[in-house]
Amino acid sequence: MLKVVPMEAALIFKEDADSTALVSDLHLGLEKEMAARGFRIPSYSMRMMDRINGIAEKFGANRIIVLGDVKHSIGKVEDIDWNTIPWFFDTLLDVFSSVEVVPGNHDGGIKSLLPSRVRLHPSEGVVIGSREKVGVTHGHSWPSQDVISCGRMVIGHSHFRYEMRDRFGSRSKEAVWLFADYDVANLLRKAGSRSKAVRKGGELIVMPPFNNLVGGQAINSPEGFKFGPVLSSGCVDVKSADVFLLDGTRV
């Protein structure tokens, strides 16, 4: 069973006695970039850890998988990464019996920052579950054949927002979930696989970023959905997609 955590950018996957929390786009170390722009904020990683603790307690989660963009810096490891990321994942290991990462496009050099007990998956993703299978990956690169074929796929990466305007012209952007159907066979073909799909249709879930401070792309703007190879493939029925705010409001 896969369910959205109310008011949070997180999913819970439950099978038998095991409960797995899924989050994406932590962007740890974002505070350094914001400070360079003149914004001084307390360590946001502590606030995110408190939220994850609350999710673990409420749903009895014993496993967590982070779907990429653990760190905010791209390409190189910053000094803030050496301080924040080992502490963050050591704390996760105190909360969960299993902590896993599927790396994203921001995660160059991430292996050197993670405690040895953290399991690092390939960037192509991994399939979880034995009866109800779910493929999870970051979304910046093509998923593996197994992830695409399982029929339910969860990605992050896009940071989708819904842009709202009031009658005075003021704009605001709210993080959203996106649920859409995809053509399994066509997506496999676009990804370069020669295997034939066992099933025809699948469900794609695009997660909001767990870090509320990161920017995002407005899906109700021109070309708003075209972000990453899966969503740009033409195999996802974005026109019929369901889009929800974190509070469950359908937009």
MIDOSE-1310 file (N, C-alpha, C; in nm, 2 decimals, decimal comma, always signed):
residues 251
mlkv	+0,08/-0,12/+0,00/+0,00/+0,00/+0,00/+0,09/+0,12/+0,00; +0,06/+0,22/-0,09/+0,14/+0,34/-0,10/+0,04/+0,46/-0,07; +0,08/+0,54/+0,02/-0,01/+0,65/+0,06/+0,07/+0,78/+0,08; +0,00/+0,89/+0,05/+0,06/+1,02/+0,07/+0,05/+1,06/+0,22
vpme	+0,15/+1,11/+0,28/+0,14/+1,16/+0,42/+0,07/+1,30/+0,41; -0,04/+1,31/+0,48/-0,11/+1,44/+0,48/-0,03/+1,56/+0,52; -0,03/+1,67/+0,44/+0,04/+1,79/+0,47/+0,19/+1,78/+0,46; +0,24/+1,67/+0,40/+0,38/+1,66/+0,39/+0,42/+1,61/+0,25
aali	+0,55/+1,64/+0,21/+0,60/+1,59/+0,09/+0,67/+1,46/+0,11; +0,59/+1,36/+0,15/+0,64/+1,23/+0,18/+0,53/+1,12/+0,15; +0,58/+1,00/+0,12/+0,50/+0,89/+0,09/+0,53/+0,78/+0,19; +0,43/+0,70/+0,22/+0,46/+0,58/+0,31/+0,42/+0,45/+0,22
fked	+0,51/+0,36/+0,21/+0,49/+0,23/+0,14/+0,49/+0,13/+0,25; +0,37/+0,06/+0,27/+0,36/-0,04/+0,37/+0,33/-0,18/+0,31; +0,41/-0,27/+0,36/+0,39/-0,41/+0,31/+0,42/-0,50/+0,43; +0,32/-0,58/+0,47/+0,33/-0,66/+0,59/+0,37/-0,58/+0,71
adst	+0,48/-0,62/+0,78/+0,52/-0,54/+0,90/+0,61/-0,43/+0,87; +0,66/-0,42/+0,75/+0,75/-0,31/+0,71/+0,68/-0,19/+0,66; +0,74/-0,08/+0,70/+0,68/+0,05/+0,66/+0,80/+0,14/+0,61; +0,79/+0,19/+0,49/+0,90/+0,27/+0,43/+0,86/+0,41/+0,40
alvs	+0,93/+0,50/+0,45/+0,91/+0,65/+0,42/+0,99/+0,68/+0,29; +0,93/+0,76/+0,20/+0,99/+0,81/+0,08/+0,99/+0,96/+0,08; +1,11/+1,02/+0,07/+1,12/+1,16/+0,06/+1,22/+1,19/-0,06; +1,21/+1,32/-0,11/+1,30/+1,35/-0,22/+1,34/+1,50/-0,20
dlhl	+1,46/+1,53/-0,26/+1,50/+1,67/-0,27/+1,52/+1,73/-0,13; +1,62/+1,68/-0,06/+1,65/+1,75/+0,07/+1,73/+1,87/+0,06; +1,81/+1,88/-0,04/+1,90/+1,99/-0,07/+1,97/+2,05/+0,06; +2,03/+1,95/+0,13/+2,10/+1,99/+0,25/+2,22/+2,09/+0,21
glek	+2,23/+2,19/+0,29/+2,34/+2,29/+0,26/+2,28/+2,41/+0,18; +2,16/+2,41/+0,15/+2,10/+2,53/+0,08/+2,12/+2,66/+0,16; +2,13/+2,65/+0,29/+2,15/+2,77/+0,37/+2,27/+2,85/+0,33; +2,38/+2,78/+0,28/+2,50/+2,86/+0,24/+2,47/+2,94/+0,12
emaa	+2,40/+2,89/+0,02/+2,36/+2,97/-0,10/+2,27/+3,09/-0,06; +2,18/+3,06/+0,03/+2,09/+3,17/+0,07/+2,16/+3,28/+0,15; +2,26/+3,24/+0,23/+2,34/+3,34/+0,30/+2,42/+3,42/+0,21; +2,47/+3,36/+0,10/+2,55/+3,44/+0,00/+2,46/+3,54/-0,07
rgfr	+2,33/+3,52/-0,07/+2,23/+3,61/-0,13/+2,18/+3,71/-0,03; +2,23/+3,70/+0,09/+2,18/+3,80/+0,19/+2,07/+3,75/+0,29; +2,03/+3,62/+0,28/+1,93/+3,57/+0,36/+1,99/+3,48/+0,47; +1,97/+3,52/+0,60/+2,03/+3,45/+0,71/+1,91/+3,37/+0,78
ipsy	+1,93/+3,24/+0,77/+1,82/+3,16/+0,83/+1,89/+3,05/+0,92; +1,82/+3,01/+1,03/+1,87/+2,90/+1,11/+1,89/+2,77/+1,03; +1,96/+2,67/+1,08/+1,98/+2,55/+1,01/+1,85/+2,48/+0,98; +1,82/+2,47/+0,85/+1,69/+2,41/+0,81/+1,69/+2,26/+0,81
smrm	+1,81/+2,20/+0,81/+1,82/+2,06/+0,82/+1,77/+2,00/+0,95; +1,78/+2,08/+1,06/+1,72/+2,04/+1,19/+1,57/+2,03/+1,18; +1,51/+2,13/+1,11/+1,36/+2,13/+1,10/+1,32/+2,01/+1,01; +1,39/+1,98/+0,91/+1,35/+1,87/+0,82/+1,37/+1,74/+0,90
mdri	+1,47/+1,73/+0,99/+1,49/+1,61/+1,07/+1,37/+1,59/+1,16; +1,32/+1,70/+1,22/+1,21/+1,69/+1,31/+1,08/+1,64/+1,24; +1,07/+1,69/+1,12/+0,95/+1,65/+1,04/+0,96/+1,50/+1,00; +1,08/+1,45/+0,97/+1,10/+1,31/+0,94/+1,07/+1,23/+1,06
ngia	+1,12/+1,27/+1,18/+1,10/+1,20/+1,31/+0,95/+1,19/+1,33; +0,87/+1,30/+1,30/+0,73/+1,29/+1,32/+0,66/+1,19/+1,23; +0,71/+1,18/+1,11/+0,65/+1,09/+1,01/+0,68/+0,94/+1,06; +0,80/+0,92/+1,10/+0,84/+0,79/+1,15/+0,76/+0,74/+1,26
ekfg	+0,74/+0,83/+1,36/+0,66/+0,80/+1,48/+0,51/+0,77/+1,44; +0,46/+0,86/+1,36/+0,31/+0,85/+1,32/+0,28/+0,72/+1,25; +0,37/+0,68/+1,16/+0,34/+0,57/+1,07/+0,42/+0,44/+1,10; +0,50/+0,45/+1,20/+0,58/+0,33/+1,24/+0,68/+0,29/+1,13
anri	+0,74/+0,39/+1,06/+0,83/+0,36/+0,95/+0,96/+0,31/+1,01; +1,01/+0,20/+0,95/+1,14/+0,14/+1,00/+1,25/+0,15/+0,88; +1,21/+0,21/+0,77/+1,30/+0,23/+0,66/+1,27/+0,36/+0,59; +1,38/+0,43/+0,54/+1,36/+0,55/+0,47/+1,45/+0,54/+0,34
ivlg	+1,39/+0,59/+0,23/+1,46/+0,60/+0,10/+1,45/+0,75/+0,06; +1,57/+0,81/+0,04/+1,58/+0,95/-0,01/+1,60/+0,94/-0,16; +1,50/+1,00/-0,24/+1,51/+0,99/-0,38/+1,59/+1,11/-0,44; +1,71/+1,12/-0,40/+1,80/+1,21/-0,47/+1,80/+1,35/-0,42
dvkh	+1,90/+1,42/-0,47/+1,94/+1,56/-0,43/+1,94/+1,57/-0,28; +2,02/+1,48/-0,22/+2,05/+1,49/-0,08/+2,12/+1,63/-0,05; +2,22/+1,66/-0,13/+2,29/+1,79/-0,11/+2,25/+1,89/-0,21; +2,27/+2,02/-0,18/+2,23/+2,13/-0,27/+2,34/+2,16/-0,37
sigk	+2,47/+2,15/-0,32/+2,58/+2,19/-0,41/+2,58/+2,09/-0,53; +2,62/+2,14/-0,65/+2,63/+2,06/-0,76/+2,78/+2,04/-0,80; +2,82/+1,92/-0,83/+2,95/+1,89/-0,88/+3,06/+1,87/-0,77; +3,06/+1,97/-0,68/+3,17/+1,96/-0,57/+3,11/+1,95/-0,44
vedi	+3,19/+1,91/-0,34/+3,14/+1,90/-0,20/+3,19/+2,02/-0,13; +3,09/+2,10/-0,07/+3,12/+2,22/+0,00/+3,15/+2,19/+0,15; +3,21/+2,29/+0,21/+3,24/+2,27/+0,36/+3,11/+2,24/+0,44; +3,00/+2,30/+0,40/+2,88/+2,28/+0,48/+2,83/+2,14/+0,47
dwnt	+2,86/+2,07/+0,35/+2,82/+1,93/+0,33/+2,89/+1,84/+0,43; +3,02/+1,87/+0,46/+3,10/+1,78/+0,55/+3,04/+1,79/+0,69; +2,98/+1,90/+0,72/+2,92/+1,92/+0,86/+2,78/+1,86/+0,87; +2,70/+1,89/+0,76/+2,56/+1,87/+0,77/+2,52/+1,72/+0,74
ipwf	+2,57/+1,67/+0,63/+2,52/+1,55/+0,57/+2,56/+1,43/+0,66; +2,68/+1,41/+0,71/+2,71/+1,30/+0,80/+2,62/+1,30/+0,92; +2,61/+1,42/+0,98/+2,52/+1,43/+1,10/+2,38/+1,40/+1,07; +2,33/+1,44/+0,96/+2,19/+1,42/+0,92/+2,16/+1,27/+0,90
fdtl	+2,25/+1,20/+0,84/+2,23/+1,05/+0,81/+2,26/+0,97/+0,93; +2,36/+1,01/+1,01/+2,38/+0,94/+1,14/+2,25/+0,95/+1,23; +2,18/+1,06/+1,22/+2,06/+1,08/+1,30/+1,95/+0,99/+1,24; +1,94/+0,99/+1,11/+1,84/+0,90/+1,04/+1,86/+0,75/+1,08
ldvf	+1,99/+0,71/+1,10/+2,02/+0,57/+1,13/+1,98/+0,54/+1,28; +1,97/+0,65/+1,36/+1,92/+0,63/+1,50/+1,76/+0,61/+1,50; +1,70/+0,66/+1,39/+1,55/+0,65/+1,38/+1,51/+0,53/+1,30; +1,58/+0,50/+1,19/+1,53/+0,39/+1,10/+1,63/+0,28/+1,10
ssve	+1,58/+0,15/+1,09/+1,67/+0,04/+1,08/+1,74/+0,03/+0,95; +1,68/+0,09/+0,84/+1,74/+0,09/+0,71/+1,73/+0,23/+0,65; +1,84/+0,29/+0,60/+1,85/+0,42/+0,54/+1,91/+0,40/+0,40; +1,84/+0,45/+0,30/+1,89/+0,43/+0,16/+1,88/+0,55/+0,08
vvpg	+1,96/+0,56/-0,02/+1,97/+0,68/-0,11/+1,97/+0,64/-0,25; +1,89/+0,70/-0,34/+1,90/+0,70/-0,48/+1,95/+0,83/-0,52; +2,08/+0,84/-0,57/+2,14/+0,97/-0,60/+2,07/+1,05/-0,71; +2,07/+1,18/-0,69/+2,02/+1,27/-0,79/+2,13/+1,35/-0,86
nhdg	+2,09/+1,45/-0,94/+2,19/+1,53/-1,02/+2,27/+1,62/-0,93; +2,23/+1,65/-0,81/+2,31/+1,73/-0,72/+2,41/+1,65/-0,64; +2,41/+1,51/-0,65/+2,48/+1,43/-0,55/+2,61/+1,38/-0,60; +2,69/+1,45/-0,67/+2,82/+1,42/-0,70/+2,91/+1,41/-0,58
giks	+2,98/+1,30/-0,56/+3,06/+1,29/-0,44/+2,99/+1,25/-0,31; +2,86/+1,21/-0,33/+2,78/+1,18/-0,21/+2,83/+1,06/-0,13; +2,89/+0,97/-0,20/+2,93/+0,84/-0,13/+3,03/+0,88/-0,01; +3,12/+0,97/-0,03/+3,22/+1,01/+0,07/+3,15/+1,07/+0,19
llps	+3,03/+1,12/+0,18/+2,97/+1,19/+0,28/+2,87/+1,11/+0,37; +2,84/+0,99/+0,31/+2,74/+0,91/+0,38/+2,80/+0,81/+0,47; +2,74/+0,78/+0,59/+2,79/+0,68/+0,68/+2,79/+0,54/+0,61; +2,88/+0,45/+0,64/+2,89/+0,33/+0,57/+2,76/+0,24/+0,58
rvrl	+2,68/+0,26/+0,68/+2,56/+0,18/+0,69/+2,45/+0,23/+0,60; +2,46/+0,34/+0,54/+2,36/+0,39/+0,44/+2,38/+0,32/+0,31; +2,28/+0,26/+0,25/+2,28/+0,19/+0,13/+2,26/+0,29/+0,01; +2,36/+0,29/-0,08/+2,35/+0,38/-0,20/+2,31/+0,30/-0,32
hpse	+2,20/+0,33/-0,38/+2,15/+0,26/-0,50/+2,20/+0,33/-0,62; +2,19/+0,26/-0,74/+2,23/+0,33/-0,87/+2,13/+0,44/-0,90; +2,18/+0,54/-0,98/+2,09/+0,65/-1,01/+1,97/+0,61/-1,10; +1,98/+0,49/-1,16/+1,87/+0,44/-1,24/+1,75/+0,40/-1,15
gvvi	+1,77/+0,39/-1,02/+1,66/+0,36/-0,93/+1,66/+0,22/-0,88; +1,55/+0,19/-0,81/+1,54/+0,05/-0,75/+1,39/+0,02/-0,73; +1,36/-0,10/-0,74/+1,22/-0,15/-0,72/+1,20/-0,20/-0,57; +1,10/-0,15/-0,51/+1,07/-0,20/-0,37/+0,94/-0,27/-0,37
gsre	+0,93/-0,36/-0,27/+0,80/-0,44/-0,25/+0,82/-0,57/-0,32; +0,74/-0,67/-0,27/+0,74/-0,80/-0,33/+0,61/-0,83/-0,40; +0,50/-0,79/-0,34/+0,37/-0,82/-0,41/+0,33/-0,69/-0,49; +0,32/-0,58/-0,43/+0,29/-0,45/-0,49/+0,42/-0,38/-0,52
kvgv	+0,47/-0,39/-0,64/+0,60/-0,33/-0,66/+0,59/-0,18/-0,70; +0,69/-0,11/-0,65/+0,70/+0,03/-0,68/+0,84/+0,07/-0,72; +0,86/+0,13/-0,83/+0,99/+0,18/-0,88/+1,02/+0,32/-0,83; +1,13/+0,34/-0,77/+1,17/+0,47/-0,71/+1,30/+0,52/-0,77
thgh	+1,30/+0,65/-0,81/+1,43/+0,70/-0,87/+1,42/+0,86/-0,86; +1,53/+0,93/-0,88/+1,52/+1,07/-0,87/+1,45/+1,14/-0,98; +1,48/+1,10/-1,11/+1,40/+1,16/-1,22/+1,49/+1,25/-1,31; +1,62/+1,26/-1,28/+1,70/+1,35/-1,37/+1,76/+1,27/-1,49
swps	+1,75/+1,14/-1,48/+1,80/+1,05/-1,58/+1,70/+0,94/-1,61; +1,73/+0,86/-1,71/+1,63/+0,75/-1,75/+1,63/+0,64/-1,64; +1,52/+0,60/-1,59/+1,51/+0,49/-1,49/+1,55/+0,36/-1,56; +1,57/+0,26/-1,48/+1,61/+0,13/-1,53/+1,48/+0,07/-1,59
qdvi	+1,51/-0,04/-1,66/+1,40/-0,12/-1,72/+1,31/-0,17/-1,61; +1,36/-0,22/-1,51/+1,28/-0,28/-1,40/+1,19/-0,17/-1,33; +1,25/-0,05/-1,31/+1,17/+0,06/-1,25/+1,05/+0,10/-1,34; +1,08/+0,11/-1,47/+0,97/+0,15/-1,56/+0,86/+0,04/-1,57
scgr	+0,91/-0,08/-1,58/+0,82/-0,20/-1,60/+0,73/-0,23/-1,49; +0,76/-0,19/-1,37/+0,68/-0,24/-1,25/+0,54/-0,18/-1,25; +0,52/-0,07/-1,32/+0,38/-0,02/-1,34/+0,34/+0,09/-1,24; +0,42/+0,12/-1,14/+0,41/+0,23/-1,05/+0,54/+0,29/-1,02
mvig	+0,56/+0,42/-1,06/+0,69/+0,48/-1,05/+0,68/+0,61/-0,98; +0,78/+0,63/-0,89/+0,78/+0,75/-0,81/+0,91/+0,83/-0,83; +0,90/+0,95/-0,87/+1,02/+1,04/-0,89/+1,01/+1,17/-0,82; +1,12/+1,24/-0,81/+1,12/+1,38/-0,76/+1,18/+1,47/-0,86
hshf	+1,28/+1,55/-0,83/+1,36/+1,63/-0,92/+1,29/+1,75/-0,97; +1,16/+1,75/-1,00/+1,09/+1,85/-1,08/+1,06/+1,98/-0,99; +1,04/+1,96/-0,86/+1,01/+2,07/-0,77/+0,88/+2,15/-0,83; +0,78/+2,07/-0,87/+0,67/+2,14/-0,93/+0,59/+2,22/-0,83
ryem	+0,55/+2,34/-0,88/+0,47/+2,43/-0,81/+0,34/+2,47/-0,89; +0,24/+2,52/-0,82/+0,12/+2,57/-0,89/+0,12/+2,72/-0,86; +0,12/+2,80/-0,97/+0,13/+2,95/-0,95/-0,01/+3,00/-0,94; -0,04/+3,08/-0,84/-0,17/+3,14/-0,81/-0,16/+3,29/-0,81
rdrf	-0,26/+3,35/-0,87/-0,27/+3,50/-0,87/-0,40/+3,55/-0,81; -0,39/+3,65/-0,73/-0,51/+3,71/-0,68/-0,56/+3,83/-0,77; -0,67/+3,89/-0,73/-0,73/+3,99/-0,82/-0,64/+4,12/-0,82; -0,54/+4,13/-0,73/-0,46/+4,25/-0,73/-0,33/+4,22/-0,81
gsrs	-0,31/+4,10/-0,87/-0,20/+4,07/-0,95/-0,08/+4,00/-0,87; -0,10/+3,98/-0,74/+0,01/+3,92/-0,66/+0,01/+3,77/-0,69; +0,13/+3,72/-0,69/+0,16/+3,58/-0,73/+0,21/+3,50/-0,61; +0,17/+3,38/-0,60/+0,23/+3,28/-0,50/+0,24/+3,15/-0,57
keav	+0,34/+3,07/-0,52/+0,36/+2,93/-0,57/+0,35/+2,83/-0,46; +0,27/+2,73/-0,48/+0,25/+2,62/-0,38/+0,30/+2,49/-0,44; +0,38/+2,42/-0,35/+0,42/+2,28/-0,39/+0,31/+2,19/-0,42; +0,32/+2,10/-0,52/+0,22/+2,01/-0,56/+0,27/+1,87/-0,58
wlfa	+0,17/+1,78/-0,57/+0,19/+1,64/-0,61/+0,13/+1,63/-0,75; +0,19/+1,54/-0,83/+0,14/+1,51/-0,96/+0,12/+1,36/-0,98; +0,00/+1,32/-1,02/-0,03/+1,18/-1,05/-0,07/+1,17/-1,19; +0,00/+1,08/-1,27/-0,03/+1,07/-1,42/-0,01/+0,93/-1,46
dydv	-0,08/+0,89/-1,57/-0,06/+0,76/-1,63/+0,05/+0,77/-1,73; +0,12/+0,66/-1,75/+0,23/+0,66/-1,85/+0,22/+0,53/-1,93; +0,27/+0,53/-2,05/+0,27/+0,41/-2,14/+0,40/+0,34/-2,12; +0,39/+0,22/-2,06/+0,51/+0,15/-2,02/+0,59/+0,11/-2,14
anll	+0,53/+0,05/-2,24/+0,60/+0,00/-2,36/+0,67/+0,12/-2,43; +0,60/+0,23/-2,45/+0,67/+0,34/-2,52/+0,78/+0,40/-2,44; +0,76/+0,41/-2,30/+0,87/+0,46/-2,22/+0,99/+0,38/-2,22; +0,97/+0,24/-2,22/+1,08/+0,15/-2,23/+1,16/+0,17/-2,36
rkag	+1,08/+0,19/-2,47/+1,15/+0,21/-2,60/+1,22/+0,34/-2,60; +1,17/+0,45/-2,54/+1,23/+0,58/-2,54/+1,36/+0,57/-2,45; +1,36/+0,49/-2,35/+1,47/+0,47/-2,26/+1,58/+0,38/-2,32; +1,55/+0,33/-2,44/+1,66/+0,25/-2,50/+1,65/+0,10/-2,47
srsk	+1,54/+0,05/-2,41/+1,53/-0,09/-2,38/+1,46/-0,16/-2,50; +1,51/-0,29/-2,52/+1,45/-0,37/-2,62/+1,35/-0,47/-2,57; +1,33/-0,47/-2,44/+1,24/-0,56/-2,37/+1,09/-0,52/-2,40; +1,01/-0,62/-2,41/+0,87/-0,59/-2,43/+0,80/-0,58/-2,30
avrk	+0,71/-0,48/-2,29/+0,64/-0,46/-2,16/+0,54/-0,57/-2,13; +0,53/-0,62/-2,01/+0,43/-0,71/-1,97/+0,29/-0,64/-1,95; +0,30/-0,52/-1,90/+0,17/-0,44/-1,88/+0,18/-0,32/-1,98; +0,06/-0,26/-2,00/+0,06/-0,15/-2,10/+0,07/-0,02/-2,02
ggel	-0,02/+0,00/-1,92/-0,02/+0,13/-1,85/+0,04/+0,13/-1,72; +0,09/+0,24/-1,68/+0,15/+0,26/-1,54/+0,11/+0,39/-1,48; +0,14/+0,40/-1,35/+0,11/+0,53/-1,28/+0,24/+0,59/-1,24; +0,25/+0,72/-1,27/+0,37/+0,80/-1,23/+0,33/+0,90/-1,12
ivmp	+0,41/+0,90/-1,01/+0,39/+1,00/-0,90/+0,51/+1,08/-0,90; +0,49/+1,21/-0,91/+0,60/+1,31/-0,90/+0,59/+1,38/-0,76; +0,69/+1,36/-0,68/+0,69/+1,41/-0,54/+0,72/+1,56/-0,54; +0,67/+1,64/-0,44/+0,72/+1,77/-0,41/+0,85/+1,76/-0,34
pfnn	+0,93/+1,86/-0,34/+1,06/+1,86/-0,27/+1,03/+1,86/-0,12; +1,11/+1,79/-0,04/+1,09/+1,79/+0,10/+1,14/+1,91/+0,17; +1,24/+1,97/+0,10/+1,29/+2,10/+0,15/+1,20/+2,21/+0,09; +1,13/+2,28/+0,18/+1,03/+2,38/+0,14/+1,10/+2,51/+0,09
lvgg	+1,23/+2,52/+0,11/+1,29/+2,65/+0,07/+1,34/+2,65/-0,08; +1,34/+2,54/-0,14/+1,39/+2,53/-0,28/+1,29/+2,59/-0,37; +1,34/+2,65/-0,48/+1,25/+2,70/-0,58/+1,18/+2,59/-0,66; +1,09/+2,64/-0,75/+1,02/+2,53/-0,83/+0,96/+2,59/-0,96
qain	+0,93/+2,50/-1,04/+0,88/+2,53/-1,18/+0,72/+2,53/-1,17; +0,66/+2,63/-1,22/+0,51/+2,64/-1,23/+0,46/+2,55/-1,34; +0,38/+2,45/-1,30/+0,33/+2,35/-1,40/+0,22/+2,42/-1,48; +0,16/+2,53/-1,43/+0,06/+2,59/-1,51/+0,11/+2,71/-1,60
speg	+0,24/+2,70/-1,63/+0,31/+2,79/-1,72/+0,34/+2,72/-1,85; +0,37/+2,79/-1,96/+0,41/+2,72/-2,08/+0,53/+2,63/-2,06; +0,52/+2,51/-2,11/+0,62/+2,41/-2,10/+0,65/+2,37/-1,96; +0,55/+2,39/-1,87/+0,57/+2,36/-1,73/+0,60/+2,22/-1,69
fkfg	+0,54/+2,13/-1,77/+0,56/+1,98/-1,73/+0,69/+1,92/-1,79; +0,75/+1,99/-1,88/+0,86/+1,93/-1,95/+0,99/+1,95/-1,87; +1,02/+1,85/-1,78/+1,13/+1,86/-1,69/+1,18/+1,72/-1,66; +1,30/+1,69/-1,72/+1,35/+1,55/-1,70/+1,31/+1,46/-1,81
pvls	+1,38/+1,35/-1,84/+1,35/+1,27/-1,95/+1,22/+1,20/-1,95; +1,17/+1,16/-1,84/+1,04/+1,09/-1,83/+0,93/+1,18/-1,87; +0,92/+1,29/-1,81/+0,81/+1,39/-1,83/+0,82/+1,45/-1,97; +0,94/+1,45/-2,03/+0,96/+1,51/-2,16/+0,95/+1,41/-2,27
sgcv	+0,93/+1,28/-2,24/+0,93/+1,17/-2,33/+0,81/+1,16/-2,42; +0,70/+1,23/-2,38/+0,58/+1,21/-2,46/+0,50/+1,09/-2,42; +0,55/+1,01/-2,33/+0,48/+0,89/-2,28/+0,40/+0,90/-2,16; +0,40/+1,02/-2,10/+0,32/+1,05/-1,98/+0,20/+1,14/-2,02
dvks	+0,08/+1,10/-1,98/-0,04/+1,17/-2,01/-0,06/+1,29/-1,91; +0,02/+1,39/-1,94/+0,02/+1,51/-1,84/-0,11/+1,59/-1,86; -0,18/+1,58/-1,97/-0,30/+1,66/-1,99/-0,41/+1,61/-1,90; -0,41/+1,48/-1,86/-0,51/+1,42/-1,77/-0,46/+1,40/-1,63
advf	-0,34/+1,46/-1,60/-0,28/+1,44/-1,47/-0,36/+1,50/-1,36; -0,36/+1,44/-1,24/-0,42/+1,49/-1,12/-0,31/+1,57/-1,05; -0,34/+1,69/-1,01/-0,24/+1,78/-0,94/-0,31/+1,82/-0,81; -0,23/+1,80/-0,70/-0,28/+1,83/-0,56/-0,18/+1,91/-0,48
lldg	-0,24/+2,01/-0,41/-0,15/+2,08/-0,31/-0,13/+1,99/-0,19; -0,03/+2,03/-0,11/+0,00/+1,94/+0,01/-0,12/+1,92/+0,10; -0,22/+2,02/+0,10/-0,33/+2,00/+0,19/-0,44/+1,92/+0,12; -0,42/+1,86/+0,01/-0,51/+1,78/-0,06/-0,60/+1,85/-0,16
trv	-0,59/+1,98/-0,17/-0,67/+2,05/-0,27/-0,63/+2,02/-0,41; -0,73/+1,98/-0,49/-0,70/+1,95/-0,63/-0,70/+2,08/-0,71; -0,60/+2,10/-0,80/-0,59/+2,22/-0,87/-0,59/+2,19/-1,02
